Amino acid sequence: MIVGSVLRGTVQGTWNSVSTSLNVESDENPARIAALIRNAKRGCIAENLVVQEVPLHSKAALNGSPLDLEDILT
């Protein structure tokens, strides 16, 4: 969800939840499929980015010169 105003500089993206869905067709033992899915989820960088709080470091350049974002982002 996006709240605030782009024109006023108060825009902020927020989210309440993320859902995933996976359909598997296999004759394999359900316990082995569940273990495979657990391992895949634990190793998924995108999924872990959503569930773990990590620092975000941003940088930008304008015409090849660094652009200071710190005053803007704080």
N, CA, C and O atoms as a GROMACS GRO file, in nm:
protein
  296
    1MET      N    1   0.085  -0.115   0.000
    1MET     CA    2   0.000   0.000   0.000
    1MET      C    3   0.090   0.123   0.000
    1MET      O    4   0.194   0.125   0.067
    2ILE      N    5   0.052   0.225  -0.074
    2ILE     CA    6   0.124   0.350  -0.078
    2ILE      C    7   0.041   0.455  -0.007
    2ILE      O    8  -0.077   0.473  -0.036
    3VAL      N    9   0.103   0.524   0.088
    3VAL     CA   10   0.035   0.632   0.160
    3VAL      C   11   0.117   0.760   0.146
    3VAL      O   12   0.234   0.755   0.110
    4GLY      N   13   0.054   0.873   0.174
    4GLY     CA   14   0.123   1.001   0.166
    4GLY      C   15   0.112   1.061   0.028
    4GLY      O   16   0.032   1.018  -0.054
    5SER      N   17   0.193   1.163   0.005
    5SER     CA   18   0.187   1.239  -0.118
    5SER      C   19   0.326   1.251  -0.181
    5SER      O   20   0.422   1.288  -0.114
    6VAL      N   21   0.335   1.219  -0.309
    6VAL     CA   22   0.459   1.237  -0.382
    6VAL      C   23   0.491   1.386  -0.390
    6VAL      O   24   0.606   1.426  -0.371
    7LEU      N   25   0.390   1.468  -0.418
    7LEU     CA   26   0.411   1.612  -0.432
    7LEU      C   27   0.458   1.677  -0.302
    7LEU      O   28   0.539   1.770  -0.305
    8ARG      N   29   0.409   1.630  -0.188
    8ARG     CA   30   0.450   1.686  -0.058
    8ARG      C   31   0.577   1.619  -0.004
    8ARG      O   32   0.632   1.662   0.097
    9GLY      N   33   0.623   1.512  -0.071
    9GLY     CA   34   0.741   1.441  -0.024
    9GLY      C   35   0.716   1.352   0.095
    9GLY      O   36   0.809   1.320   0.169
   10THR      N   37   0.591   1.311   0.114
   10THR     CA   38   0.555   1.227   0.229
   10THR      C   39   0.516   1.085   0.189
   10THR      O   40   0.464   1.009   0.271
   11VAL      N   41   0.540   1.050   0.063
   11VAL     CA   42   0.501   0.918   0.015
   11VAL      C   43   0.577   0.809   0.090
   11VAL      O   44   0.697   0.822   0.116
   12GLN      N   45   0.507   0.702   0.125
   12GLN     CA   46   0.567   0.591   0.198
   12GLN      C   47   0.499   0.462   0.156
   12GLN      O   48   0.377   0.450   0.164
   13GLY      N   49   0.578   0.365   0.112
   13GLY     CA   50   0.524   0.234   0.079
   13GLY      C   51   0.521   0.148   0.204
   13GLY      O   52   0.620   0.142   0.277
   14THR      N   53   0.411   0.081   0.229
   14THR     CA   54   0.398  -0.007   0.345
   14THR      C   55   0.336  -0.139   0.300
   14THR      O   56   0.275  -0.147   0.193
   15TRP      N   57   0.352  -0.240   0.382
   15TRP     CA   58   0.285  -0.366   0.356
   15TRP      C   59   0.249  -0.432   0.487
   15TRP      O   60   0.314  -0.411   0.590
   16ASN      N   61   0.144  -0.512   0.482
   16ASN     CA   62   0.094  -0.580   0.602
   16ASN      C   63   0.130  -0.727   0.602
   16ASN      O   64   0.147  -0.788   0.708
   17SER      N   65   0.143  -0.784   0.483
   17SER     CA   66   0.176  -0.926   0.476
   17SER      C   67   0.216  -0.962   0.333
   17SER      O   68   0.194  -0.886   0.239
   18VAL      N   69   0.276  -1.079   0.321
   18VAL     CA   70   0.311  -1.135   0.192
   18VAL      C   71   0.265  -1.280   0.193
   18VAL      O   72   0.287  -1.352   0.291
   19SER      N   73   0.203  -1.323   0.086
   19SER     CA   74   0.157  -1.462   0.076
   19SER      C   75   0.225  -1.530  -0.042
   19SER      O   76   0.247  -1.468  -0.146
   20THR      N   77   0.257  -1.656  -0.025
   20THR     CA   78   0.309  -1.735  -0.135
   20THR      C   79   0.223  -1.859  -0.151
   20THR      O   80   0.154  -1.901  -0.057
   21SER      N   81   0.226  -1.916  -0.269
   21SER     CA   82   0.151  -2.038  -0.295
   21SER      C   83   0.236  -2.126  -0.385
   21SER      O   84   0.297  -2.078  -0.480
   22LEU      N   85   0.240  -2.253  -0.355
   22LEU     CA   86   0.321  -2.347  -0.432
   22LEU      C   87   0.239  -2.472  -0.457
   22LEU      O   88   0.187  -2.534  -0.364
   23ASN      N   89   0.228  -2.510  -0.583
   23ASN     CA   90   0.161  -2.633  -0.623
   23ASN      C   91   0.265  -2.730  -0.674
   23ASN      O   92   0.341  -2.697  -0.766
   24VAL      N   93   0.270  -2.848  -0.617
   24VAL     CA   94   0.367  -2.950  -0.660
   24VAL      C   95   0.288  -3.072  -0.708
   24VAL      O   96   0.196  -3.118  -0.640
   25GLU      N   97   0.326  -3.122  -0.823
   25GLU     CA   98   0.270  -3.248  -0.871
   25GLU      C   99   0.381  -3.352  -0.868
   25GLU      O  100   0.480  -3.339  -0.939
   26SER      N  101   0.364  -3.453  -0.785
   26SER     CA  102   0.468  -3.554  -0.770
   26SER      C  103   0.410  -3.679  -0.705
   26SER      O  104   0.314  -3.673  -0.629
   27ASP      N  105   0.471  -3.792  -0.737
   27ASP     CA  106   0.436  -3.916  -0.671
   27ASP      C  107   0.527  -3.942  -0.551
   27ASP      O  108   0.515  -4.045  -0.484
   28GLU      N  109   0.618  -3.847  -0.524
   28GLU     CA  110   0.714  -3.862  -0.414
   28GLU      C  111   0.641  -3.858  -0.279
   28GLU      O  112   0.530  -3.805  -0.269
   29ASN      N  113   0.704  -3.914  -0.178
   29ASN     CA  114   0.653  -3.914  -0.042
   29ASN      C  115   0.628  -3.770   0.003
   29ASN      O  116   0.717  -3.686  -0.011
   30PRO      N  117   0.508  -3.739   0.057
   30PRO     CA  118   0.477  -3.603   0.102
   30PRO      C  119   0.578  -3.546   0.202
   30PRO      O  120   0.606  -3.426   0.199
   31ALA      N  121   0.633  -3.629   0.288
   31ALA     CA  122   0.732  -3.581   0.385
   31ALA      C  123   0.858  -3.532   0.314
   31ALA      O  124   0.919  -3.434   0.356
   32ARG      N  125   0.898  -3.600   0.207
   32ARG     CA  126   1.017  -3.558   0.130
   32ARG      C  127   0.990  -3.427   0.056
   32ARG      O  128   1.078  -3.342   0.046
   33ILE      N  129   0.868  -3.412   0.004
   33ILE     CA  130   0.832  -3.287  -0.065
   33ILE      C  131   0.828  -3.173   0.036
   33ILE      O  132   0.876  -3.063   0.007
   34ALA      N  133   0.771  -3.197   0.154
   34ALA     CA  134   0.767  -3.094   0.258
   34ALA      C  135   0.909  -3.054   0.298
   34ALA      O  136   0.936  -2.936   0.318
   35ALA      N  137   1.000  -3.150   0.312
   35ALA     CA  138   1.139  -3.121   0.347
   35ALA      C  139   1.206  -3.041   0.236
   35ALA      O  140   1.282  -2.948   0.264
   36LEU      N  141   1.179  -3.076   0.112
   36LEU     CA  142   1.234  -3.002  -0.001
   36LEU      C  143   1.187  -2.856   0.002
   36LEU      O  144   1.266  -2.764  -0.017
   37ILE      N  145   1.058  -2.836   0.025
   37ILE     CA  146   1.003  -2.700   0.029
   37ILE      C  147   1.061  -2.622   0.146
   37ILE      O  148   1.095  -2.504   0.130
   38ARG      N  149   1.072  -2.685   0.264
   38ARG     CA  150   1.133  -2.616   0.380
   38ARG      C  151   1.275  -2.572   0.348
   38ARG      O  152   1.312  -2.458   0.378
   39ASN      N  153   1.354  -2.659   0.287
   39ASN     CA  154   1.492  -2.623   0.252
   39ASN      C  155   1.496  -2.510   0.149
   39ASN      O  156   1.578  -2.419   0.159
   40ALA      N  157   1.407  -2.517   0.051
   40ALA     CA  158   1.404  -2.412  -0.050
   40ALA      C  159   1.366  -2.278   0.011
   40ALA      O  160   1.425  -2.175  -0.022
   41LYS      N  161   1.267  -2.278   0.102
   41LYS     CA  162   1.226  -2.153   0.167
   41LYS      C  163   1.338  -2.097   0.256
   41LYS      O  164   1.359  -1.976   0.259
   42ARG      N  165   1.407  -2.183   0.326
   42ARG     CA  166   1.517  -2.138   0.412
   42ARG      C  167   1.633  -2.081   0.331
   42ARG      O  168   1.705  -1.993   0.378
   43GLY      N  169   1.652  -2.132   0.209
   43GLY     CA  170   1.762  -2.085   0.126
   43GLY      C  171   1.723  -1.974   0.029
   43GLY      O  172   1.808  -1.927  -0.047
   44CYS      N  173   1.598  -1.932   0.030
   44CYS     CA  174   1.551  -1.832  -0.064
   44CYS      C  175   1.585  -1.691  -0.015
   44CYS      O  176   1.533  -1.646   0.087
   45ILE      N  177   1.674  -1.624  -0.088
   45ILE     CA  178   1.715  -1.490  -0.048
   45ILE      C  179   1.596  -1.394  -0.048
   45ILE      O  180   1.583  -1.313   0.044
   46ALA      N  181   1.511  -1.402  -0.148
   46ALA     CA  182   1.396  -1.311  -0.157
   46ALA      C  183   1.302  -1.331  -0.039
   46ALA      O  184   1.256  -1.234   0.022
   47GLU      N  185   1.272  -1.454  -0.007
   47GLU     CA  186   1.181  -1.480   0.105
   47GLU      C  187   1.243  -1.436   0.237
   47GLU      O  188   1.174  -1.379   0.322
   48ASN      N  189   1.370  -1.463   0.254
   48ASN     CA  190   1.434  -1.422   0.379
   48ASN      C  191   1.448  -1.271   0.390
   48ASN      O  192   1.450  -1.218   0.502
   49LEU      N  193   1.458  -1.201   0.279
   49LEU     CA  194   1.461  -1.055   0.282
   49LEU      C  195   1.330  -1.001   0.339
   49LEU      O  196   1.330  -0.899   0.408
   50VAL      N  197   1.220  -1.069   0.311
   50VAL     CA  198   1.090  -1.026   0.360
   50VAL      C  199   1.076  -1.054   0.510
   50VAL      O  200   1.021  -0.970   0.582
   51VAL      N  201   1.124  -1.166   0.559
   51VAL     CA  202   1.099  -1.205   0.698
   51VAL      C  203   1.208  -1.162   0.796
   51VAL      O  204   1.187  -1.167   0.917
   52GLN      N  205   1.323  -1.119   0.746
   52GLN     CA  206   1.431  -1.077   0.835
   52GLN      C  207   1.452  -0.926   0.824
   52GLN      O  208   1.454  -0.871   0.714
   53GLU      N  209   1.467  -0.862   0.937
   53GLU     CA  210   1.498  -0.719   0.937
   53GLU      C  211   1.648  -0.704   0.912
   53GLU      O  212   1.730  -0.752   0.989
   54VAL      N  213   1.682  -0.637   0.802
   54VAL     CA  214   1.822  -0.617   0.766
   54VAL      C  215   1.843  -0.470   0.730
   54VAL      O  216   1.750  -0.404   0.682
   55PRO      N  217   1.962  -0.418   0.752
   55PRO     CA  218   1.989  -0.280   0.712
   55PRO      C  219   1.984  -0.266   0.560
   55PRO      O  220   2.025  -0.357   0.487
   56LEU      N  221   1.935  -0.154   0.514
   56LEU     CA  222   1.933  -0.124   0.371
   56LEU      C  223   2.024  -0.005   0.346
   56LEU      O  224   2.007   0.101   0.407
   57HIS      N  225   2.121  -0.022   0.259
   57HIS     CA  226   2.216   0.083   0.226
   57HIS      C  227   2.190   0.128   0.083
   57HIS      O  228   2.200   0.048  -0.010
   58SER      N  229   2.156   0.254   0.066
   58SER     CA  230   2.126   0.308  -0.067
   58SER      C  231   2.229   0.411  -0.106
   58SER      O  232   2.279   0.485  -0.021
   59LYS      N  233   2.260   0.417  -0.234
   59LYS     CA  234   2.343   0.524  -0.286
   59LYS      C  235   2.293   0.560  -0.423
   59LYS      O  236   2.231   0.478  -0.492
   60ALA      N  237   2.319   0.682  -0.463
   60ALA     CA  238   2.274   0.730  -0.593
   60ALA      C  239   2.380   0.822  -0.651
   60ALA      O  240   2.464   0.876  -0.578
   61ALA      N  241   2.375   0.838  -0.782
   61ALA     CA  242   2.466   0.929  -0.850
   61ALA      C  243   2.384   1.016  -0.945
   61ALA      O  244   2.284   0.971  -1.002
   62LEU      N  245   2.428   1.138  -0.962
   62LEU     CA  246   2.368   1.230  -1.057
   62LEU      C  247   2.476   1.278  -1.150
   62LEU      O  248   2.573   1.342  -1.108
   63ASN      N  249   2.462   1.247  -1.277
   63ASN     CA  250   2.562   1.283  -1.377
   63ASN      C  251   2.701   1.232  -1.339
   63ASN      O  252   2.801   1.300  -1.363
   64GLY      N  253   2.706   1.113  -1.281
   64GLY     CA  254   2.833   1.052  -1.245
   64GLY      C  255   2.889   1.094  -1.111
   64GLY      O  256   2.990   1.040  -1.067
   65SER      N  257   2.826   1.190  -1.044
   65SER     CA  258   2.873   1.236  -0.912
   65SER      C  259   2.781   1.184  -0.804
   65SER      O  260   2.659   1.180  -0.822
   66PRO      N  261   2.840   1.143  -0.688
   66PRO     CA  262   2.756   1.093  -0.579
   66PRO      C  263   2.650   1.195  -0.538
   66PRO      O  264   2.676   1.316  -0.536
   67LEU      N  265   2.532   1.146  -0.507
   67LEU     CA  266   2.420   1.230  -0.462
   67LEU      C  267   2.390   1.194  -0.318
   67LEU      O  268   2.361   1.078  -0.289
   68ASP      N  269   2.396   1.290  -0.228
   68ASP     CA  270   2.373   1.266  -0.085
   68ASP      C  271   2.226   1.242  -0.059
   68ASP      O  272   2.144   1.331  -0.081
   69LEU      N  273   2.192   1.123  -0.013
   69LEU     CA  274   2.054   1.088   0.017
   69LEU      C  275   2.023   1.090   0.167
   69LEU      O  276   1.906   1.083   0.206
   70GLU      N  277   2.125   1.099   0.250
   70GLU     CA  278   2.105   1.086   0.394
   70GLU      C  279   2.006   1.189   0.448
   70GLU      O  280   1.916   1.154   0.524
   71ASP      N  281   2.020   1.314   0.410
   71ASP     CA  282   1.928   1.416   0.459
   71ASP      C  283   1.786   1.393   0.410
   71ASP      O  284   1.689   1.428   0.477
   72ILE      N  285   1.775   1.333   0.292
   72ILE     CA  286   1.645   1.309   0.231
   72ILE      C  287   1.576   1.189   0.296
   72ILE      O  288   1.454   1.193   0.319
   73LEU      N  289   1.650   1.084   0.327
   73LEU     CA  290   1.592   0.958   0.374
   73LEU      C  291   1.572   0.949   0.524
   73LEU      O  292   1.511   0.854   0.573
   74THR      N  293   1.620   1.046   0.598
   74THR     CA  294   1.605   1.038   0.744
   74THR      C  295   1.496   1.126   0.794
   74THR      O  296   1.471   1.131   0.914
   0.00000   0.00000   0.00000
